[in-house]
Amino acid sequence: MLILTRKSGEGIRIGDDIRIVILEVKGNQVRIGIDAPENTHVHRDEVYERIKLENIKAASATSEHLQKLFKLWTKKK
């Protein structure tokens, strides 16, 4: 892990197209701004972990799920 010290208004670059700027420091909180391309997903850690968990749950189909899906699919034909 790279550890940097920055003041309000200062920033860092990640590659050529991601810029992180320290906007404000108040007590034990830091507000940051992230400038990244639209196709780059930026999430807080807790949101990212929730998305990852939901994707794992959605990808793990049980035989019961497959049977229900098959019944729905065959009814529409």
A tleap script that builds the chain and sets N, CA, C and O, in Angstrom:
source leaprc.protein.ff14SB
mol = sequence {
  NMET LEU ILE LEU THR ARG LYS SER GLY GLU
  GLY ILE ARG ILE GLY ASP ASP ILE ARG ILE
  VAL ILE LEU GLU VAL LYS GLY ASN GLN VAL
  ARG ILE GLY ILE ASP ALA PRO GLU ASN THR
  HIE VAL HIE ARG ASP GLU VAL TYR GLU ARG
  ILE LYS LEU GLU ASN ILE LYS ALA ALA SER
  ALA THR SER GLU HIE LEU GLN LYS LEU PHE
  LYS LEU TRP THR LYS LYS CLYS
}
set mol.1.N position { 0.840 -1.170 0.000 }
set mol.1.CA position { 0.000 0.000 0.000 }
set mol.1.C position { 0.890 1.240 0.000 }
set mol.1.O position { 1.840 1.346 0.776 }
set mol.2.N position { 0.566 2.156 -0.872 }
set mol.2.CA position { 1.266 3.432 -0.924 }
set mol.2.C position { 0.585 4.399 0.044 }
set mol.2.O position { -0.636 4.549 -0.004 }
set mol.3.N position { 1.334 5.046 0.906 }
set mol.3.CA position { 0.785 5.997 1.867 }
set mol.3.C position { 1.333 7.373 1.538 }
set mol.3.O position { 2.546 7.571 1.466 }
set mol.4.N position { 0.419 8.331 1.336 }
set mol.4.CA position { 0.792 9.688 0.975 }
set mol.4.C position { 0.204 10.677 1.968 }
set mol.4.O position { -0.826 10.411 2.586 }
set mol.5.N position { 0.857 11.807 2.115 }
set mol.5.CA position { 0.315 12.908 2.910 }
set mol.5.C position { -0.062 14.019 1.941 }
set mol.5.O position { 0.762 14.448 1.133 }
set mol.6.N position { -1.292 14.483 2.017 }
set mol.6.CA position { -1.786 15.540 1.143 }
set mol.6.C position { -2.535 16.569 1.981 }
set mol.6.O position { -3.105 16.234 3.019 }
set mol.7.N position { -2.535 17.806 1.534 }
set mol.7.CA position { -3.295 18.881 2.173 }
set mol.7.C position { -4.542 19.155 1.350 }
set mol.7.O position { -4.655 18.714 0.206 }
set mol.8.N position { -5.471 19.884 1.941 }
set mol.8.CA position { -6.686 20.265 1.227 }
set mol.8.C position { -6.321 20.990 -0.068 }
set mol.8.O position { -5.488 21.896 -0.070 }
set mol.9.N position { -6.952 20.583 -1.163 }
set mol.9.CA position { -6.681 21.162 -2.470 }
set mol.9.C position { -5.628 20.407 -3.260 }
set mol.9.O position { -5.517 20.596 -4.471 }
set mol.10.N position { -4.855 19.560 -2.606 }
set mol.10.CA position { -3.840 18.779 -3.299 }
set mol.10.C position { -4.433 17.459 -3.795 }
set mol.10.O position { -5.458 16.999 -3.292 }
set mol.11.N position { -3.782 16.866 -4.776 }
set mol.11.CA position { -4.314 15.639 -5.349 }
set mol.11.C position { -3.246 14.624 -5.669 }
set mol.11.O position { -2.053 14.845 -5.459 }
set mol.12.N position { -3.714 13.503 -6.186 }
set mol.12.CA position { -2.827 12.451 -6.678 }
set mol.12.C position { -3.407 11.932 -7.982 }
set mol.12.O position { -4.594 12.107 -8.257 }
set mol.13.N position { -2.573 11.299 -8.773 }
set mol.13.CA position { -2.991 10.709 -10.046 }
set mol.13.C position { -2.792 9.199 -9.995 }
set mol.13.O position { -1.820 8.692 -9.436 }
set mol.14.N position { -3.748 8.502 -10.599 }
set mol.14.CA position { -3.629 7.059 -10.794 }
set mol.14.C position { -3.691 6.851 -12.296 }
set mol.14.O position { -4.740 7.028 -12.916 }
set mol.15.N position { -2.576 6.481 -12.868 }
set mol.15.CA position { -2.508 6.377 -14.323 }
set mol.15.C position { -2.685 7.755 -14.948 }
set mol.15.O position { -2.430 8.777 -14.311 }
set mol.16.N position { -3.125 7.769 -16.203 }
set mol.16.CA position { -3.302 9.035 -16.913 }
set mol.16.C position { -4.690 9.632 -16.745 }
set mol.16.O position { -4.878 10.821 -17.001 }
set mol.17.N position { -5.667 8.838 -16.320 }
set mol.17.CA position { -7.040 9.340 -16.377 }
set mol.17.C position { -7.829 9.293 -15.071 }
set mol.17.O position { -9.045 9.482 -15.094 }
set mol.18.N position { -7.186 9.051 -13.946 }
set mol.18.CA position { -7.879 9.097 -12.652 }
set mol.18.C position { -7.152 10.096 -11.757 }
set mol.18.O position { -5.943 9.998 -11.545 }
set mol.19.N position { -7.914 11.057 -11.238 }
set mol.19.CA position { -7.343 12.071 -10.343 }
set mol.19.C position { -8.165 12.095 -9.060 }
set mol.19.O position { -9.395 12.122 -9.105 }
set mol.20.N position { -7.493 12.086 -7.931 }
set mol.20.CA position { -8.135 12.157 -6.618 }
set mol.20.C position { -7.642 13.442 -5.952 }
set mol.20.O position { -6.440 13.697 -5.873 }
set mol.21.N position { -8.600 14.247 -5.473 }
set mol.21.CA position { -8.270 15.533 -4.855 }
set mol.21.C position { -8.824 15.567 -3.441 }
set mol.21.O position { -9.962 15.161 -3.207 }
set mol.22.N position { -8.025 16.049 -2.499 }
set mol.22.CA position { -8.486 16.257 -1.130 }
set mol.22.C position { -9.274 17.568 -1.129 }
set mol.22.O position { -8.710 18.630 -1.392 }
set mol.23.N position { -10.564 17.500 -0.837 }
set mol.23.CA position { -11.408 18.685 -0.861 }
set mol.23.C position { -11.455 19.393 0.481 }
set mol.23.O position { -11.443 20.622 0.550 }
set mol.24.N position { -11.508 18.595 1.559 }
set mol.24.CA position { -11.684 19.195 2.877 }
set mol.24.C position { -11.282 18.194 3.955 }
set mol.24.O position { -11.494 16.990 3.812 }
set mol.25.N position { -10.709 18.703 5.020 }
set mol.25.CA position { -10.375 17.884 6.180 }
set mol.25.C position { -11.045 18.526 7.390 }
set mol.25.O position { -10.783 19.682 7.721 }
set mol.26.N position { -11.926 17.747 8.051 }
set mol.26.CA position { -12.619 18.220 9.258 }
set mol.26.C position { -12.503 17.152 10.322 }
set mol.26.O position { -13.113 16.090 10.194 }
set mol.27.N position { -11.744 17.400 11.357 }
set mol.27.CA position { -11.588 16.405 12.426 }
set mol.27.C position { -11.031 15.115 11.878 }
set mol.27.O position { -9.936 15.084 11.316 }
set mol.28.N position { -11.808 14.028 12.049 }
set mol.28.CA position { -11.338 12.725 11.565 }
set mol.28.C position { -11.970 12.329 10.233 }
set mol.28.O position { -11.921 11.161 9.849 }
set mol.29.N position { -12.563 13.292 9.526 }
set mol.29.CA position { -13.155 13.007 8.222 }
set mol.29.C position { -12.429 13.769 7.127 }
set mol.29.O position { -11.986 14.901 7.320 }
set mol.30.N position { -12.317 13.124 5.978 }
set mol.30.CA position { -11.686 13.725 4.813 }
set mol.30.C position { -12.667 13.620 3.651 }
set mol.30.O position { -13.156 12.531 3.351 }
set mol.31.N position { -12.957 14.733 2.998 }
set mol.31.CA position { -13.787 14.719 1.786 }
set mol.31.C position { -12.844 14.685 0.597 }
set mol.31.O position { -11.914 15.485 0.496 }
set mol.32.N position { -13.102 13.743 -0.299 }
set mol.32.CA position { -12.263 13.621 -1.483 }
set mol.32.C position { -13.129 13.726 -2.733 }
set mol.32.O position { -14.316 13.401 -2.712 }
set mol.33.N position { -12.528 14.177 -3.796 }
set mol.33.CA position { -13.169 14.198 -5.108 }
set mol.33.C position { -12.421 13.251 -6.018 }
set mol.33.O position { -11.192 13.190 -5.991 }
set mol.34.N position { -13.162 12.513 -6.824 }
set mol.34.CA position { -12.549 11.541 -7.735 }
set mol.34.C position { -12.994 11.871 -9.145 }
set mol.34.O position { -14.188 11.879 -9.444 }
set mol.35.N position { -12.041 12.139 -9.997 }
set mol.35.CA position { -12.301 12.404 -11.404 }
set mol.35.C position { -11.786 11.205 -12.184 }
set mol.35.O position { -10.581 10.972 -12.273 }
set mol.36.N position { -12.734 10.441 -12.754 }
set mol.36.CA position { -12.387 9.213 -13.472 }
set mol.36.C position { -13.278 9.088 -14.704 }
set mol.36.O position { -14.353 9.687 -14.747 }
set mol.37.N position { -12.852 8.325 -15.703 }
set mol.37.CA position { -13.693 8.118 -16.884 }
set mol.37.C position { -15.028 7.475 -16.503 }
set mol.37.O position { -15.130 6.763 -15.504 }
set mol.38.N position { -16.049 7.743 -17.323 }
set mol.38.CA position { -17.388 7.209 -17.048 }
set mol.38.C position { -17.418 5.692 -16.934 }
set mol.38.O position { -18.216 5.147 -16.171 }
set mol.39.N position { -16.567 5.005 -17.676 }
set mol.39.CA position { -16.593 3.538 -17.659 }
set mol.39.C position { -15.815 2.946 -16.477 }
set mol.39.O position { -15.696 1.726 -16.372 }
set mol.40.N position { -15.286 3.792 -15.591 }
set mol.40.CA position { -14.587 3.332 -14.394 }
set mol.40.C position { -15.562 3.373 -13.223 }
set mol.40.O position { -16.076 4.435 -12.872 }
set mol.41.N position { -15.813 2.227 -12.627 }
set mol.41.CA position { -16.721 2.158 -11.487 }
set mol.41.C position { -15.989 2.597 -10.225 }
set mol.41.O position { -14.902 2.103 -9.924 }
set mol.42.N position { -16.591 3.526 -9.492 }
set mol.42.CA position { -16.012 4.023 -8.241 }
set mol.42.C position { -17.053 3.815 -7.150 }
set mol.42.O position { -18.154 4.358 -7.234 }
set mol.43.N position { -16.715 3.033 -6.123 }
set mol.43.CA position { -17.637 2.729 -5.028 }
set mol.43.C position { -16.903 2.837 -3.699 }
set mol.43.O position { -15.691 2.639 -3.626 }
set mol.44.N position { -17.655 3.152 -2.651 }
set mol.44.CA position { -17.113 3.010 -1.295 }
set mol.44.C position { -16.915 1.521 -1.043 }
set mol.44.O position { -17.592 0.693 -1.652 }
set mol.45.N position { -15.989 1.176 -0.150 }
set mol.45.CA position { -15.702 -0.236 0.132 }
set mol.45.C position { -16.948 -1.026 0.497 }
set mol.45.O position { -17.164 -2.120 -0.024 }
set mol.46.N position { -17.773 -0.480 1.392 }
set mol.46.CA position { -18.945 -1.237 1.841 }
set mol.46.C position { -19.955 -1.449 0.718 }
set mol.46.O position { -20.630 -2.478 0.692 }
set mol.47.N position { -20.073 -0.505 -0.204 }
set mol.47.CA position { -20.971 -0.663 -1.347 }
set mol.47.C position { -20.407 -1.710 -2.305 }
set mol.47.O position { -21.145 -2.559 -2.806 }
set mol.48.N position { -19.112 -1.651 -2.558 }
set mol.48.CA position { -18.459 -2.626 -3.435 }
set mol.48.C position { -18.641 -4.051 -2.905 }
set mol.48.O position { -18.951 -4.967 -3.667 }
set mol.49.N position { -18.446 -4.231 -1.598 }
set mol.49.CA position { -18.606 -5.565 -1.005 }
set mol.49.C position { -20.039 -6.056 -1.138 }
set mol.49.O position { -20.259 -7.242 -1.384 }
set mol.50.N position { -21.017 -5.175 -0.983 }
set mol.50.CA position { -22.431 -5.562 -1.122 }
set mol.50.C position { -22.740 -5.964 -2.564 }
set mol.50.O position { -23.433 -6.953 -2.800 }
set mol.51.N position { -22.228 -5.198 -3.522 }
set mol.51.CA position { -22.427 -5.525 -4.937 }
set mol.51.C position { -21.812 -6.882 -5.248 }
set mol.51.O position { -22.423 -7.709 -5.925 }
set mol.52.N position { -20.603 -7.106 -4.750 }
set mol.52.CA position { -19.913 -8.382 -4.982 }
set mol.52.C position { -20.721 -9.547 -4.401 }
set mol.52.O position { -20.877 -10.579 -5.053 }
set mol.53.N position { -21.229 -9.385 -3.190 }
set mol.53.CA position { -22.035 -10.427 -2.555 }
set mol.53.C position { -23.313 -10.701 -3.342 }
set mol.53.O position { -23.675 -11.858 -3.555 }
set mol.54.N position { -23.998 -9.643 -3.773 }
set mol.54.CA position { -25.235 -9.821 -4.543 }
set mol.54.C position { -24.958 -10.499 -5.883 }
set mol.54.O position { -25.770 -11.301 -6.345 }
set mol.55.N position { -23.832 -10.192 -6.509 }
set mol.55.CA position { -23.472 -10.852 -7.769 }
set mol.55.C position { -23.198 -12.335 -7.558 }
set mol.55.O position { -23.576 -13.163 -8.388 }
set mol.56.N position { -22.549 -12.669 -6.461 }
set mol.56.CA position { -22.283 -14.078 -6.151 }
set mol.56.C position { -23.599 -14.811 -5.919 }
set mol.56.O position { -23.792 -15.919 -6.420 }
set mol.57.N position { -24.510 -14.193 -5.158 }
set mol.57.CA position { -25.810 -14.820 -4.903 }
set mol.57.C position { -26.596 -15.001 -6.201 }
set mol.57.O position { -27.230 -16.036 -6.406 }
set mol.58.N position { -26.554 -14.008 -7.065 }
set mol.58.CA position { -27.300 -14.088 -8.324 }
set mol.58.C position { -26.719 -15.147 -9.257 }
set mol.58.O position { -27.452 -15.755 -10.038 }
set mol.59.N position { -25.426 -15.369 -9.181 }
set mol.59.CA position { -24.778 -16.326 -10.076 }
set mol.59.C position { -24.895 -17.764 -9.600 }
set mol.59.O position { -24.619 -18.688 -10.364 }
set mol.60.N position { -25.295 -17.969 -8.360 }
set mol.60.CA position { -25.370 -19.330 -7.837 }
set mol.60.C position { -26.808 -19.834 -7.912 }
set mol.60.O position { -27.581 -19.708 -6.963 }
set mol.61.N position { -27.141 -20.399 -9.051 }
set mol.61.CA position { -28.484 -20.937 -9.271 }
set mol.61.C position { -28.578 -22.349 -8.713 }
set mol.61.O position { -27.703 -23.178 -8.962 }
set mol.62.N position { -29.631 -22.621 -7.965 }
set mol.62.CA position { -29.858 -23.973 -7.458 }
set mol.62.C position { -30.723 -24.730 -8.462 }
set mol.62.O position { -31.279 -24.129 -9.381 }
set mol.63.N position { -30.836 -26.018 -8.291 }
set mol.63.CA position { -31.684 -26.803 -9.187 }
set mol.63.C position { -33.139 -26.360 -9.059 }
set mol.63.O position { -33.888 -26.412 -10.035 }
set mol.64.N position { -33.545 -25.927 -7.870 }
set mol.64.CA position { -34.918 -25.421 -7.680 }
set mol.64.C position { -35.148 -24.163 -8.527 }
set mol.64.O position { -36.191 -24.016 -9.165 }
set mol.65.N position { -34.165 -23.263 -8.525 }
set mol.65.CA position { -34.277 -22.060 -9.348 }
set mol.65.C position { -34.373 -22.413 -10.824 }
set mol.65.O position { -35.175 -21.836 -11.557 }
set mol.66.N position { -33.556 -23.357 -11.253 }
set mol.66.CA position { -33.563 -23.759 -12.657 }
set mol.66.C position { -34.882 -24.418 -13.048 }
set mol.66.O position { -35.377 -24.206 -14.154 }
set mol.67.N position { -35.452 -25.216 -12.148 }
set mol.67.CA position { -36.741 -25.845 -12.434 }
set mol.67.C position { -37.842 -24.799 -12.567 }
set mol.67.O position { -38.677 -24.891 -13.467 }
set mol.68.N position { -37.851 -23.813 -11.686 }
set mol.68.CA position { -38.851 -22.733 -11.768 }
set mol.68.C position { -38.691 -21.952 -13.066 }
set mol.68.O position { -39.677 -21.621 -13.724 }
set mol.69.N position { -37.466 -21.663 -13.426 }
set mol.69.CA position { -37.202 -20.935 -14.658 }
set mol.69.C position { -37.642 -21.749 -15.869 }
set mol.69.O position { -38.226 -21.202 -16.804 }
set mol.70.N position { -37.370 -23.038 -15.860 }
set mol.70.CA position { -37.765 -23.910 -16.966 }
set mol.70.C position { -39.287 -23.946 -17.105 }
set mol.70.O position { -39.818 -23.897 -18.214 }
set mol.71.N position { -39.982 -24.030 -15.970 }
set mol.71.CA position { -41.459 -24.029 -16.020 }
set mol.71.C position { -41.997 -22.726 -16.603 }
set mol.71.O position { -42.920 -22.745 -17.417 }
set mol.72.N position { -41.430 -21.610 -16.196 }
set mol.72.CA position { -41.866 -20.342 -16.753 }
set mol.72.C position { -41.580 -20.248 -18.240 }
set mol.72.O position { -42.404 -19.753 -19.009 }
set mol.73.N position { -40.419 -20.722 -18.640 }
set mol.73.CA position { -40.018 -20.645 -20.036 }
set mol.73.C position { -40.895 -21.524 -20.919 }
set mol.73.O position { -41.268 -21.112 -22.017 }
set mol.74.N position { -41.236 -22.743 -20.451 }
set mol.74.CA position { -42.039 -23.653 -21.257 }
set mol.74.C position { -43.496 -23.216 -21.317 }
set mol.74.O position { -44.183 -23.553 -22.281 }
set mol.75.N position { -43.993 -22.485 -20.333 }
set mol.75.CA position { -45.374 -21.968 -20.366 }
set mol.75.C position { -45.559 -20.923 -21.445 }
set mol.75.O position { -46.648 -20.809 -22.009 }
set mol.76.N position { -44.536 -20.167 -21.744 }
set mol.76.CA position { -44.623 -19.078 -22.708 }
set mol.76.C position { -44.566 -19.565 -24.153 }
set mol.76.O position { -44.846 -18.793 -25.071 }
set mol.77.N position { -44.212 -20.821 -24.369 }
set mol.77.CA position { -44.100 -21.342 -25.751 }
set mol.77.C position { -45.420 -21.774 -26.289 }
set mol.77.O position { -45.502 -22.233 -27.429 }
savepdb mol mol.pdb
quit
